[in-house]
Amino acid sequence: MSIVGILGLFLASCSPKVHSNLASGADFKNYKTYAWIRETDTSGTSQDQQFSAYNNQIIRNNVKNNINSELQSRGFTIDTLNPDFLVSMKAVFEKKTDLVGYPLYSSYYNFYYPGYYALYPGYYYSYPFAYDYYDYTYTEGTLVVDIIDRETKKLVWRGWSDEREIKPKKVEKELAKDVNEIFQEFPS
């Protein structure tokens, strides 16, 4: 596989995977107003979870503001007294570990290097003779947005994204990007 192909696979694995479900018969043309469902504290009870770089009240409020912006750009307004639908958001972050192997080469150079091989001048490939393995730990994030019909109390739309690796310094930017991509699947 070429370097360009490997880079393409890597970049594709880093982008969020966005999905959505729409209830059959759901008609969003009848919806004009919304309200947020009261949030239960998902920050956990331990001090590590309460002060997490990934899941805290500041990040949840910023994600809610991003969702509000998306809904309001589609013409919906907040009405806490008599909303047409209710909005719920949940962000889940989980530490995961993968076993990663990298090749060990018999030559000084790792990939392509100049030289002559048989009758083919130019570059040739050095083949690995073994692999070395290590544990790679990362944080995987899932953001879920639910739209619930207030009268029937039934879920009418769910959008979610799975992010393979989220860095603590970029969590807010990545979640904002996820909200934007989730709402690209929102029914119009």
N, C-alpha and C positions, 0 to 999 in steps of 0.2 A: 504494500500500500504506500502511496506517495506521501510526502510530508504535507502537501496541500490537503489530501484526503484525511489524514490524521487530525490536522488543525480544524478542518470542517466538522469532524465528529466531535472534537473537544468543544468547539463553540456551540454546537447544537445541544450538547449535554448540559451546558451552562445556562441556556436560556430557559425561562419558565415554560412549563407545559400547562396550557390553559384549557379548561373544560367547562361545559355548562349543560344544565338540564332545564327544559321548559315543560311545565305541566300541560298536557293536552287540553285544549279549550281555553287556555289562559289568554285573556284579551287585555293587553296593556293600554289600549286606547281609552279604557274607562278609568284608568288611574291618573290622578292629578296631584295627590298629596301623599306624604309619607311621614313616618315617625320612627325613631330608633327604639328597639326593644331594650329594656333596662339590662345593662351588662352585669353579669356576675363576675366576680373577681377571679380571673384566670392566671394571676401572677404567681399563685402557689403560696404555700405557707412557710417554706424555708427561706432563710435570708438570701441564699444564692438565687432562688427563683424570683424573689421580690425585686432584687436589684439586677436582674438579668440585662445584658446588653441587647437582647433580642426581644424580650417580652416585658414591657413595662407600660405604665399609663401614658407616658409621653408618646411612645410609638403608636399605641392603640388610638390615641386622640388624633394624631397626624394621619393615620390610615382612615379614620372616620371622616376627617376633613377632605381627604382625597375622594372618598366615596360620595360625600355630599356634593362636591364639585362636579363629579360625573353625573349624578342624578339631576342636579340643577341645570347642567348644560343640556339635558334632555327635556327640560321644561317642567320637572317636578318641583314642588315646594314643600317645605317642612310645615306640618300641621300637627301639633301634639294633642289637640283636642279631638279631632275627628279625621284621622288619616285614612286614605284608601288602602294603603299597604304598609307593612312594617318591615324594617330592615334589621338584619342581624349580621354581625361580623365576628369571625374567630380566626386568630392566627395561632398556629401550633409550630413549635420549633423543637427539633429532636436531633441529638448528637448521634452520629453514625460513624462506623469505621469500616473501611474497605482494605483488603489486602492488595497492594499494588506491586507489580514487578517491573523492573527495568533491566534492559539487556546489558551484559558485560561483553565488551569486544576484545578481540585478540590483538588489535592494533592500537597504536597510540591515539589515532583519530577515531571519533565515535561514528560518524556517518559517511559522507562522501568526502573523498580527498583526491587530489591530483596524483596521477601516476599512470603507469602503463600496465595493462593486464592482458596477457597473451597478445593478440593482434589488435586490441581495441584501445587506442590512445584516449586519454581524457580521464574521466572520473569513473570510479568503480566503487562498489558497495562492500563494506567490511561486515561479515556476518557475525552475529553474537555467538559466543561459545557457552554462555550460561546466563542465568537470570538471578538477580538479587531481589529480595522481597522486603517490604516494610508495611507497617500499618499506617493508613492515612485517615485521620479523624477530621470530620467536617460537620457542619450543621445544616440540616435539611429543613426547609420551611414550607408550610402549606397555609394559604390564605383562602378562607371560605366566606362568600357573601351570599346571604339568603334573603329572598323577597317572599313575604308571607301575606296572603290576602287577609285583611283584618276581619271581614265578616265571616268568612268560612274557616279562618284560622288554619288554612292549608298552605303548604309551601307551593309557590307557583313558579319560582325560578331559583336556581342555585348556580353560582359561578365560582370556580376555584382555580388556583394555580399551585403547582408544585415546583419549588425551586430547589435544585439539587444541592447547591452550595451557597450559603449566605455568609458574607463577612460582617462582623460586628460594626465596622466603620461605615459600611454601605447599606445597612439593613433598611434604613428609611427610604433611600433612593430606590432600592430594589423592590420594596413593597409598593412604592408609588408607581413604579413601572408595571408591577403585577396588577394593581387596581386598574390602570389604563387598559391593559391587555384583557383583563376579565370583562370589562365593560364594552369591549369591542364585540363580545358575544351577546350583549344584552339585547333583548327583543325591542324592535322599534315600531 
